[in-house]
Amino acid sequence: MATAHTHPFDTVTSTDTTEVASPVCPDHYKSGGLEAIEVMRAFLSREQFIGYLRGNVLKYELRLDKKGKAFEDQMKAIKYAEWLADELAIKR
């Protein structure tokens, strides 16, 4: 099974140092101890998973500030880009 990814944005600290819930890994995406990203990585081929990550980076960048949540969308794009970089760094 796939190795769990680390999530440095489990909490996000705003400029006023108040911790807020992560827009990237909200609790409603966790089920049975697994996050949706872990399930996707386990069930998709490496090529499909890389495409999934690239697509999500693009999706969140293109809709930036179109839904009134620019910060959240940017954080999501960054997180997917980090997961993509992690996956690309793995030599197979």
Secondary structure, DSSP 4 states (H G I P E B T S, - for coil): -PPPPP-TTSEEE-TTS-EEE-SSS-GGGEETTEEHHHHHHHHS-HHHHHHHHHHHHHHHHHTTTTSS-HHHHHHHHHHHHHHHHHHHHS--
